[in-house]
Amino acid sequence: MASADVESPRPERRERDGASPEMGRAEDRRRHQRDEERQRPRDRDRDRDRGHTDRYRPAPKEKRPSPPPKTEEEKQAIAKAEYEKLLSMRSGGTYIPPARLRALQAQITDKSSKEYQRLMWEALKKSINGLINKVNYSNIKHIVPELFGENLIKGRGLFCRSMMKAQAASLPFTPVFAAMAAIVNTKLPAVGELLVKRLIMSFRKGFKRSDKAVCVSSTTFLAHLINHQVAHERLAGQMLLLLLHKPTDDSVEIAVNFMREVGQHLQDMQPAIALAVWDQLRNVLHEADIDKRVQYMIEVLFQVRKDNFKDNPPIKEELDLVEEEDQITHMVDLDGEIDAQDGLNIFKYDPEWEKSQEAYQKLKAEILGEGSDYDDDDDQDESSEEEEDEEEKAMEIKDQSNTDLVNLRRVIYLTVMSSIDPEEAVHKLLRVNLPAGQEPELPSMIVEICSQEKTFSKFHGLIGERFAKLNRFWTGLFEDSFADYYSKIHRYETNRLRNIARFFAHLLATDAIGWHVLSVIHLNEEETTSSSRIFIKILFQDISEEMGMAKLKARMKDEILQPSFLGLFPRDNARNIRFSINYFTSIGMGALTEDSREYLQNMPKPTLPAPAAADDSDSESVSSYSSYTGSSYSSRSRSRSRTPRRAIDRKHSESRSRSPRGRDRSYSRSSSRSRSYSRSETQSLSELLSIAFSSPEWLERSQYERHAASPCREEGQLFGQQVAPTSTGTLRVVLRQPPAGKRRAPWPEPSERASRFKARQLVL
């Protein structure tokens, strides 16, 4: 009753709300389903623990059987197909990752297959190209053995192509590439011949197409191969004559550059070809219508030839690696039929690839010296390799660019120029950090700084004096510097020479360096030049000014130093003694030659040779001013035969002496004429002495022509060409004989004999 009363309001509410009983039941079902869905995850977990299956999880798929493993042949076939696909994609421009390519290459191991040989071909091409790109002056000896390690017989086309490309890209390294080609040519002549042929073909194509860059690169390479005697010199002559046959600006420029490289070798080996080329260049210079720049290039080339190609040697010392007996020269003509063998540049399948590789391995062992003899000495090789490794570790880096040396010289120069007095300069220079072995640079720089001044400054002399007096080490360096500068004094101009002489004169006068350094001077006509004689003159004059003549004379007579002065005052023969006496007398130092004069007077006179036939001997009487008395004349009788031997008979007689009565009339007449010549000659030359010795320069011909020609003025057939005072105290008169066709009348016998002397030297 109570329950009925409680449940009755729900239907009434539903009816009141306008809902049917069926709708209420449907809503209850939906609510029940939601509750079940919420409870389902917990039931699923509980069912999993109990081992019951989940009706909502899909049923597991059945396991399919795995495919059978692939055989090695199938793997190789798949890898080859994939590799061919990648190669075709790369040739079409598609990028292939290197790692993927290497992985495929590692899978291909069948050496008889085409794909494996293609892999080896690509590796050979990369290796040859890499070695050629790495070679330079310093490592060529190490690169060549590695290059022989590659199969150059199979890859000779690749080698030639890489060499030509690398050389065209870097022309300054052409000598290196040519040296490497010459080394390869000694062991594999086919490679060298192929390279020469391809270079000739390249030159032909460039010449026909007027491609200057190709012509320049090919001619430069061929020039150096000709220098290494890989190609014959005849090829150089053919190329030069082709370039100069119809000269243009470009062809002449290429020929000049080619001749600059190969000129010296061509002159040494084929002088006839070189002469023809020089004549053709001379004709082009004077007759062809070419640009002025090219004309200058030809003139510079002739100057290079005049200097004997000192800056363009055929082969540099560091690249002269092939012995003459090992050189193989190929005779290839420029206009002949040439097979460039372009097919060697591309890959071709070789069914006997393994045999060819084995054959090259044997050849490589012969070239590099590998073999059974070396297999037994593994321990020695290992120990030597360890020693080499230790040496490489201990090796220090050497600066071949001389940057440190330039910086050191700059520091020394700035230190000297910024100092107020010599003491400050020496103090600063002693604090400069001189590397080991660079100590001689300090004296050298002090002398160089002194020489570059307009006039000599005692400032530099005092710096040198203080350094030389510090200790024996610096004294020895300055003494070595004196010998060095005297040996190359001819390279300096007059002003620098004068400053250097005065610098060392100060060091000698102050006893900063020993006087034994004068032993390097040999005062004679053969071992001195005009520059060295001027240097000695300024040196002794400056020493005399600082020390005084009395002290200088006493020093020159020092018994201990006499061995060092044998070069200045020789004792070997009369000619050198007389040369030394005349020299010191001419520079105002005759007082130093007293011992030499006494020695000369006491020397035994040379014996006269047997008299020659009358027709084969010439005699001439010349009178000269005496250099010893300064006031008397002496006559000298010279006898010269047509043989190379000369006999000199010097006899002193009274001036203007009469001829002996025993002579005939004709000879007496010639003797009197000779006296008249000697009188006018002596007077004219004595007038010139004061002018001649006052200046070290050459006297002009126009001013003294009449005086110099006065001995032959009577005939009018000889004329003075040049009057030259020398530092030896002599005046040389050079007389030139005119052509025979211009003589107006036959000469008398004495004059005819006198005309045979081209030059006459008077000792004063």
FIVO-80327 format. One line per 5 residues: number of its first residue (from 1); their letters; for each residue x, y, z of C-alpha. Coordinates in steps of 0.1 Angstrom, whole numbers, m for minus. Example, Ala and Ser with C-alpha at 12.3 -4.5 7.8 and 13.67 -1.06 7.14 Angstrom:
! FIVO-80327
1> as> 123/m45/78 ~ 137/m11/71
***
This chain:
! FIVO-80327
1> masad> 0/0/0 ~ 28/23/9 ~ 49/13/m20 ~ 21/18/m44 ~ 16/52/m30
6> vespr> 53/61/m35 ~ 57/49/m71 ~ 25/63/m84 ~ 37/100/m89 ~ 63/90/m116
11> perre> 38/79/m143 ~ 16/108/m134 ~ 45/133/m138 ~ 54/117/m171 ~ 18/119/m183
16> rdgas> 17/155/m170 ~ 49/163/m189 ~ 34/148/m221 ~ 59/118/m223 ~ 48/82/m230
21> pemgr> 60/52/m209 ~ 80/38/m239 ~ 102/69/m240 ~ 110/65/m204 ~ 121/30/m208
26> aedrr> 143/40/m237 ~ 160/66/m216 ~ 166/41/m189 ~ 183/18/m214 ~ 206/45/m226
31> rhqrd> 216/54/m190 ~ 223/17/m183 ~ 246/15/m214 ~ 266/45/m203 ~ 272/29/m170
36> eerqr> 283/m3/m186 ~ 308/15/m209 ~ 323/32/m179 ~ 327/m1/m162 ~ 341/m19/m193
41> prdrd> 379/m8/m190 ~ 381/m21/m155 ~ 365/m54/m165 ~ 389/m56/m195 ~ 419/m53/m172
46> rdrdr> 405/m78/m149 ~ 398/m102/m178 ~ 434/m98/m190 ~ 447/m109/m156 ~ 424/m139/m157
51> ghtdr> 435/m150/m192 ~ 402/m142/m208 ~ 402/m129/m244 ~ 392/m93/m251 ~ 364/m92/m276
56> yrpap> 372/m56/m285 ~ 409/m62/m294 ~ 415/m73/m330 ~ 426/m108/m335 ~ 464/m112/m340
61> kekrp> 476/m117/m376 ~ 490/m150/m386 ~ 529/m150/m389 ~ 540/m154/m425 ~ 571/m175/m431
66> spppk> 604/m154/m437 ~ 619/m155/m472 ~ 650/m177/m477 ~ 684/m159/m472 ~ 699/m145/m504
71> teeek> 730/m161/m518 ~ 762/m141/m524 ~ 756/m141/m561 ~ 722/m125/m556 ~ 736/m99/m533
76> qaiak> 763/m90/m559 ~ 737/m88/m586 ~ 715/m65/m566 ~ 745/m43/m556 ~ 757/m41/m593
81> aeyek> 722/m31/m604 ~ 719/m5/m577 ~ 754/8/m586 ~ 746/11/m623 ~ 715/29/m614
86> llsmr> 734/54/m592 ~ 760/60/m619 ~ 733/67/m645 ~ 716/91/m620 ~ 749/109/m613
91> sggty> 757/113/m650 ~ 723/128/m654 ~ 731/154/m627 ~ 715/138/m597 ~ 734/141/m564
96> ippar> 745/108/m549 ~ 756/109/m512 ~ 793/97/m510 ~ 785/74/m481 ~ 759/55/m501
101> lralq> 782/52/m530 ~ 810/39/m509 ~ 787/14/m492 ~ 777/0/m526 ~ 813/m1/m537
106> aqitd> 823/m21/m507 ~ 796/m47/m516 ~ 811/m53/m550 ~ 840/m78/m547 ~ 840/m97/m579
111> ksske> 872/m86/m596 ~ 862/m100/m630 ~ 830/m80/m632 ~ 827/m48/m652 ~ 814/m29/m622
116> yqrlm> 845/m37/m600 ~ 868/m26/m628 ~ 849/6/m631 ~ 853/12/m594 ~ 891/6/m597
121> wealk> 892/30/m627 ~ 875/57/m608 ~ 899/52/m579 ~ 929/53/m602 ~ 917/85/m618
126> ksing> 912/102/m584 ~ 946/90/m571 ~ 966/102/m601 ~ 948/135/m601 ~ 954/140/m564
131> linkv> 991/133/m566 ~ 996/156/m595 ~ 978/184/m577 ~ 1000/180/m546 ~ 1034/180/m563
136> nysni> 1057/210/m558 ~ 1095/218/m556 ~ 1099/204/m521 ~ 1080/171/m523 ~ 1085/159/m558
141> khivp> 1110/133/m546 ~ 1082/118/m524 ~ 1054/121/m548 ~ 1071/103/m577 ~ 1073/69/m558
146> elfge> 1036/72/m549 ~ 1028/79/m585 ~ 1047/48/m596 ~ 1025/29/m571 ~ 995/35/m594
151> nlikg> 991/16/m627 ~ 1005/42/m651 ~ 1004/19/m680 ~ 967/14/m678 ~ 961/50/m667
156> rglfc> 986/68/m690 ~ 958/86/m707 ~ 945/98/m673 ~ 981/109/m663 ~ 986/129/m694
161> rsmmk> 952/146/m692 ~ 957/155/m655 ~ 992/168/m662 ~ 981/191/m690 ~ 951/204/m670
166> aqaas> 972/211/m639 ~ 999/228/m659 ~ 975/250/m678 ~ 959/261/m645 ~ 993/269/m629
171> lpftp> 1020/279/m654 ~ 1046/288/m627 ~ 1047/251/m617 ~ 1055/240/m652 ~ 1092/232/m644
176> vfaam> 1079/208/m616 ~ 1055/190/m639 ~ 1082/187/m666 ~ 1106/173/m641 ~ 1081/147/m629
181> aaivn> 1073/138/m665 ~ 1110/134/m672 ~ 1113/110/m643 ~ 1083/89/m654 ~ 1097/89/m690
186> tklpa> 1129/72/m679 ~ 1110/42/m666 ~ 1079/43/m689 ~ 1088/59/m722 ~ 1053/53/m736
191> vgell> 1039/77/m711 ~ 1064/105/m720 ~ 1058/100/m757 ~ 1021/102/m753 ~ 1024/134/m733
196> vkrli> 1046/150/m760 ~ 1021/140/m788 ~ 991/154/m769 ~ 1009/187/m762 ~ 1017/190/m799
201> msfrk> 981/183/m808 ~ 970/209/m783 ~ 994/234/m798 ~ 981/226/m833 ~ 945/232/m823
206> gfkrs> 953/263/m804 ~ 973/278/m833 ~ 945/270/m858 ~ 918/285/m835 ~ 940/315/m825
211> dkavc> 936/304/m789 ~ 965/322/m772 ~ 960/307/m738 ~ 962/271/m751 ~ 993/280/m772
216> vsstt> 1011/296/m743 ~ 1005/266/m719 ~ 1014/240/m745 ~ 1046/258/m757 ~ 1057/264/m721
221> flahl> 1053/227/m712 ~ 1070/216/m744 ~ 1099/240/m738 ~ 1106/225/m704 ~ 1102/189/m718
226> inhqv> 1128/198/m744 ~ 1151/211/m717 ~ 1148/178/m699 ~ 1155/161/m733 ~ 1121/143/m733
231> aherl> 1114/159/m767 ~ 1141/167/m794 ~ 1154/202/m800 ~ 1142/200/m836 ~ 1106/203/m824
236> agqml> 1115/237/m808 ~ 1130/249/m841 ~ 1099/239/m860 ~ 1075/256/m836 ~ 1096/288/m835
241> llllh> 1098/291/m873 ~ 1061/284/m876 ~ 1053/312/m851 ~ 1076/337/m868 ~ 1067/327/m904
246> kptdd> 1038/352/m905 ~ 1044/373/m875 ~ 1016/388/m855 ~ 1016/404/m821 ~ 1004/372/m804
251> sveia> 1026/348/m824 ~ 1057/368/m818 ~ 1049/371/m781 ~ 1045/333/m778 ~ 1077/328/m797
256> vnfmr> 1096/352/m774 ~ 1083/335/m743 ~ 1091/301/m758 ~ 1127/312/m767 ~ 1132/326/m733
261> evgqh> 1126/292/m717 ~ 1144/270/m743 ~ 1170/294/m757 ~ 1201/284/m737 ~ 1194/246/m742
266> lqdmq> 1189/252/m779 ~ 1221/272/m783 ~ 1241/245/m765 ~ 1226/215/m784 ~ 1216/229/m818
271> paial> 1235/262/m824 ~ 1225/263/m861 ~ 1188/262/m853 ~ 1193/288/m826 ~ 1211/311/m850
276> avwdq> 1183/308/m876 ~ 1158/317/m849 ~ 1178/347/m838 ~ 1181/360/m873 ~ 1144/356/m879
281> lrnvl> 1136/375/m846 ~ 1160/403/m858 ~ 1142/405/m891 ~ 1108/407/m873 ~ 1121/434/m851
286> headi> 1133/456/m879 ~ 1108/448/m907 ~ 1076/434/m894 ~ 1047/457/m885 ~ 1042/447/m849
291> dkrvq> 1032/465/m817 ~ 1058/485/m798 ~ 1053/464/m767 ~ 1062/432/m787 ~ 1093/450/m801
296> ymiev> 1104/458/m765 ~ 1099/421/m757 ~ 1122/411/m785 ~ 1148/436/m774 ~ 1146/423/m738
301> lfqvr> 1151/387/m752 ~ 1183/398/m770 ~ 1195/413/m737 ~ 1187/380/m719 ~ 1207/362/m746
306> kdnfk> 1236/387/m740 ~ 1235/379/m703 ~ 1237/342/m712 ~ 1202/334/m698 ~ 1214/338/m662
311> dnppi> 1179/342/m649 ~ 1164/314/m672 ~ 1185/283/m667 ~ 1172/252/m686 ~ 1168/231/m655
316> keeld> 1169/243/m619 ~ 1193/226/m595 ~ 1165/212/m573 ~ 1147/197/m603 ~ 1178/181/m620
321> lveee> 1169/146/m609 ~ 1175/125/m641 ~ 1210/113/m651 ~ 1220/119/m687 ~ 1224/82/m695
326> dqith> 1188/76/m683 ~ 1172/102/m705 ~ 1151/90/m734 ~ 1144/116/m762 ~ 1114/112/m785
331> mvdld> 1116/124/m821 ~ 1081/138/m829 ~ 1077/162/m858 ~ 1053/191/m856 ~ 1037/184/m889
336> geida> 1037/146/m888 ~ 1008/122/m882 ~ 1001/120/m845 ~ 978/96/m827 ~ 968/112/m794
341> qdgln> 950/79/m783 ~ 920/97/m768 ~ 904/64/m761 ~ 927/59/m731 ~ 908/86/m712
346> ifkyd> 876/65/m709 ~ 869/32/m691 ~ 871/0/m711 ~ 863/m35/m697 ~ 894/m57/m696
351> pewek> 887/m95/m694 ~ 923/m101/m683 ~ 924/m73/m657 ~ 940/m94/m630 ~ 969/m105/m652
356> sqeay> 976/m69/m662 ~ 976/m59/m625 ~ 1000/m86/m616 ~ 1023/m76/m645 ~ 1024/m40/m633
361> qklka> 1031/m51/m598 ~ 1062/m68/m610 ~ 1072/m37/m630 ~ 1066/m15/m600 ~ 1089/m37/m579
366> eilge> 1116/m33/m605 ~ 1112/5/m606 ~ 1110/11/m569 ~ 1135/m16/m560 ~ 1111/m38/m541
371> gsdyd> 1116/m76/m540 ~ 1126/m106/m521 ~ 1159/m91/m510 ~ 1139/m65/m490 ~ 1115/m90/m475
376> ddddq> 1142/m105/m454 ~ 1152/m73/m438 ~ 1119/m64/m421 ~ 1136/m56/m388 ~ 1161/m33/m404
381> desse> 1133/m15/m423 ~ 1113/m11/m392 ~ 1142/3/m372 ~ 1151/27/m401 ~ 1115/39/m402
386> eeede> 1115/45/m365 ~ 1147/65/m369 ~ 1132/85/m397 ~ 1101/92/m376 ~ 1123/105/m348
391> eekam> 1143/127/m372 ~ 1110/141/m386 ~ 1098/149/m350 ~ 1131/166/m342 ~ 1131/186/m374
396> eikdq> 1127/223/m370 ~ 1107/245/m393 ~ 1129/266/m415 ~ 1117/299/m429 ~ 1126/298/m466
401> sntdl> 1110/332/m473 ~ 1137/350/m453 ~ 1110/370/m434 ~ 1130/368/m401 ~ 1162/380/m419
406> vnlrr> 1144/410/m434 ~ 1129/419/m400 ~ 1163/416/m383 ~ 1179/439/m409 ~ 1150/464/m404
411> viylt> 1155/464/m367 ~ 1193/470/m370 ~ 1187/498/m396 ~ 1161/516/m374 ~ 1183/512/m343
416> vmssi> 1213/528/m360 ~ 1194/556/m376 ~ 1175/565/m344 ~ 1206/568/m323 ~ 1221/601/m314
421> dpeea> 1257/590/m308 ~ 1278/559/m314 ~ 1277/548/m278 ~ 1239/548/m278 ~ 1238/529/m311
426> vhkll> 1262/502/m298 ~ 1243/499/m265 ~ 1210/494/m284 ~ 1224/470/m309 ~ 1239/448/m282
431> rvnlp> 1203/443/m268 ~ 1190/431/m302 ~ 1183/394/m301 ~ 1204/379/m329 ~ 1194/343/m338
436> agqep> 1222/317/m338 ~ 1241/319/m371 ~ 1229/354/m379 ~ 1256/373/m361 ~ 1275/383/m394
441> elpsm> 1244/403/m404 ~ 1252/430/m378 ~ 1286/440/m393 ~ 1272/436/m428 ~ 1243/460/m420
446> iveic> 1266/486/m404 ~ 1287/486/m436 ~ 1257/488/m458 ~ 1242/517/m439 ~ 1275/535/m441
451> sqekt> 1278/529/m478 ~ 1244/544/m485 ~ 1252/578/m471 ~ 1261/606/m495 ~ 1294/612/m477
456> fskfh> 1313/592/m452 ~ 1302/598/m416 ~ 1326/589/m388 ~ 1295/580/m368 ~ 1294/546/m385
461> glige> 1331/542/m383 ~ 1330/547/m345 ~ 1301/521/m342 ~ 1322/496/m361 ~ 1353/505/m340
466> rfakl> 1335/500/m307 ~ 1320/467/m318 ~ 1353/454/m331 ~ 1371/463/m298 ~ 1344/445/m276
471> nrfwt> 1359/410/m279 ~ 1376/387/m303 ~ 1343/374/m317 ~ 1332/407/m331 ~ 1368/415/m343
476> glfed> 1367/383/m363 ~ 1333/391/m378 ~ 1345/426/m390 ~ 1377/410/m404 ~ 1356/385/m424
481> sfady> 1335/414/m435 ~ 1365/432/m450 ~ 1375/401/m470 ~ 1339/397/m482 ~ 1334/433/m493
486> yskih> 1368/434/m511 ~ 1358/403/m531 ~ 1326/419/m543 ~ 1337/456/m544 ~ 1333/457/m582
491> ryetn> 1295/456/m577 ~ 1293/489/m560 ~ 1292/523/m575 ~ 1319/549/m568 ~ 1302/567/m540
496> rlrni> 1294/535/m520 ~ 1328/521/m528 ~ 1344/553/m513 ~ 1324/551/m481 ~ 1332/514/m476
501> arffa> 1369/520/m481 ~ 1369/549/m456 ~ 1350/528/m431 ~ 1376/500/m431 ~ 1404/526/m432
506> hllat> 1391/539/m399 ~ 1390/504/m384 ~ 1426/497/m396 ~ 1439/531/m384 ~ 1425/526/m349
511> daigw> 1437/490/m348 ~ 1401/478/m343 ~ 1409/450/m368 ~ 1442/433/m376 ~ 1463/444/m405
516> hvlsv> 1466/408/m416 ~ 1433/413/m434 ~ 1453/431/m462 ~ 1466/397/m472 ~ 1435/393/m494
521> ihlne> 1447/421/m517 ~ 1469/410/m546 ~ 1481/441/m563 ~ 1489/432/m599 ~ 1474/437/m633
526> eetts> 1456/404/m635 ~ 1440/402/m601 ~ 1427/438/m597 ~ 1400/458/m614 ~ 1394/495/m617
531> ssrif> 1371/493/m587 ~ 1395/474/m565 ~ 1423/498/m574 ~ 1402/528/m564 ~ 1392/510/m532
536> ikilf> 1429/504/m523 ~ 1438/540/m532 ~ 1411/555/m509 ~ 1419/530/m482 ~ 1456/539/m480
541> qdise> 1450/577/m484 ~ 1425/577/m455 ~ 1448/556/m433 ~ 1476/580/m441 ~ 1454/610/m431
546> emgma> 1445/594/m398 ~ 1479/578/m388 ~ 1504/600/m406 ~ 1528/588/m433 ~ 1556/581/m407
551> klkar> 1534/557/m387 ~ 1520/541/m418 ~ 1555/536/m432 ~ 1566/521/m399 ~ 1536/498/m398
556> mkdei> 1542/486/m434 ~ 1578/476/m424 ~ 1567/456/m394 ~ 1584/422/m396 ~ 1555/403/m382
561> lqpsf> 1531/417/m408 ~ 1554/412/m438 ~ 1538/379/m449 ~ 1504/397/m450 ~ 1518/425/m472
566> lglfp> 1533/402/m499 ~ 1502/408/m520 ~ 1506/446/m518 ~ 1544/446/m524 ~ 1550/414/m544
571> rdnar> 1584/397/m548 ~ 1576/371/m574 ~ 1585/389/m607 ~ 1597/422/m620 ~ 1565/430/m637
576> nirfs> 1543/428/m606 ~ 1569/446/m586 ~ 1570/474/m611 ~ 1532/475/m612 ~ 1531/479/m574
581> inyft> 1557/506/m574 ~ 1540/526/m601 ~ 1506/523/m584 ~ 1517/536/m550 ~ 1538/563/m567
586> sigmg> 1508/575/m587 ~ 1486/578/m556 ~ 1512/598/m537 ~ 1525/569/m515 ~ 1559/564/m532
591> alted> 1576/564/m498 ~ 1561/530/m491 ~ 1579/515/m521 ~ 1615/521/m511 ~ 1621/485/m502
596> sreyl> 1604/473/m534 ~ 1626/497/m555 ~ 1657/484/m538 ~ 1646/448/m544 ~ 1639/455/m580
601> qnmpk> 1673/470/m586 ~ 1690/440/m571 ~ 1670/415/m590 ~ 1690/395/m615 ~ 1683/406/m650
606> ptlpa> 1667/381/m674 ~ 1691/366/m700 ~ 1686/375/m736 ~ 1673/347/m759 ~ 1690/337/m791
611> paaad> 1687/364/m818 ~ 1659/358/m843 ~ 1661/361/m881 ~ 1661/397/m895 ~ 1629/392/m914
616> dsdse> 1609/378/m884 ~ 1618/405/m858 ~ 1606/440/m852 ~ 1624/466/m831 ~ 1612/498/m818
621> svssy> 1629/525/m797 ~ 1607/543/m772 ~ 1618/568/m746 ~ 1599/573/m714 ~ 1599/593/m683
626> ssytg> 1615/575/m653 ~ 1592/569/m624 ~ 1621/566/m600 ~ 1643/597/m606 ~ 1616/620/m619
631> ssyss> 1640/640/m640 ~ 1659/619/m665 ~ 1649/603/m698 ~ 1657/567/m707 ~ 1656/549/m739
636> rsrsr> 1642/514/m741 ~ 1649/489/m769 ~ 1622/464/m775 ~ 1626/434/m796 ~ 1595/414/m807
641> srtpr> 1594/384/m830 ~ 1564/369/m846 ~ 1565/340/m823 ~ 1545/344/m790 ~ 1578/348/m770
646> raidr> 1590/383/m764 ~ 1625/394/m754 ~ 1628/427/m735 ~ 1661/445/m733 ~ 1662/476/m711
651> khses> 1693/497/m713 ~ 1698/531/m698 ~ 1716/557/m718 ~ 1721/594/m718 ~ 1693/615/m732
656> rsrsp> 1695/624/m769 ~ 1725/602/m775 ~ 1738/597/m810 ~ 1735/565/m828 ~ 1766/544/m831
661> rgrdr> 1789/550/m860 ~ 1787/515/m872 ~ 1751/519/m883 ~ 1742/526/m919 ~ 1726/557/m932
666> sysrs> 1690/544/m934 ~ 1690/532/m899 ~ 1705/564/m886 ~ 1677/583/m903 ~ 1651/562/m886
671> ssrsr> 1668/565/m853 ~ 1668/603/m855 ~ 1631/602/m864 ~ 1625/580/m834 ~ 1642/605/m811
676> sysrs> 1620/633/m825 ~ 1589/612/m818 ~ 1600/604/m783 ~ 1606/640/m776 ~ 1572/652/m787
681> etqsl> 1556/622/m771 ~ 1572/628/m737 ~ 1563/664/m737 ~ 1527/659/m746 ~ 1522/631/m721
686> sells> 1540/650/m693 ~ 1515/678/m699 ~ 1487/654/m695 ~ 1499/637/m663 ~ 1487/664/m639
691> iafss> 1452/662/m655 ~ 1452/624/m659 ~ 1460/614/m624 ~ 1437/641/m608 ~ 1406/622/m619
696> pewle> 1398/585/m620 ~ 1375/590/m650 ~ 1384/583/m686 ~ 1398/613/m705 ~ 1378/624/m735
701> rsqye> 1393/616/m769 ~ 1384/649/m784 ~ 1405/669/m760 ~ 1437/650/m762 ~ 1436/634/m796
706> rhaas> 1463/655/m811 ~ 1487/649/m782 ~ 1481/612/m783 ~ 1486/610/m820 ~ 1517/632/m820
711> pcree> 1542/602/m824 ~ 1526/594/m857 ~ 1517/629/m869 ~ 1543/629/m896 ~ 1527/600/m916
716> gqlfg> 1492/610/m908 ~ 1480/574/m910 ~ 1475/567/m873 ~ 1452/586/m850 ~ 1446/585/m812
721> qqvap> 1415/567/m802 ~ 1414/569/m765 ~ 1437/581/m736 ~ 1431/563/m703 ~ 1448/570/m671
726> tstgt> 1450/540/m648 ~ 1456/537/m611 ~ 1488/519/m618 ~ 1507/551/m626 ~ 1507/544/m663
731> lrvvl> 1491/562/m692 ~ 1479/539/m720 ~ 1477/554/m755 ~ 1456/533/m779 ~ 1464/538/m816
736> rqppa> 1444/524/m844 ~ 1457/515/m878 ~ 1434/527/m907 ~ 1425/503/m935 ~ 1452/495/m960
741> gkrra> 1432/509/m989 ~ 1433/544/m974 ~ 1471/547/m973 ~ 1484/573/m997 ~ 1519/561/m1000
746> pwpep> 1541/532/m988 ~ 1554/538/m953 ~ 1591/538/m945 ~ 1603/507/m929 ~ 1605/521/m893
751> seras> 1570/535/m895 ~ 1556/503/m910 ~ 1571/483/m881 ~ 1558/508/m855 ~ 1523/506/m869
756> rfkar> 1520/469/m860 ~ 1518/478/m823 ~ 1481/484/m815 ~ 1488/499/m781 ~ 1518/515/m764
761> qlvl> 1521/517/m726 ~ 1545/542/m711 ~ 1557/536/m675 ~ 1560/570/m658
***
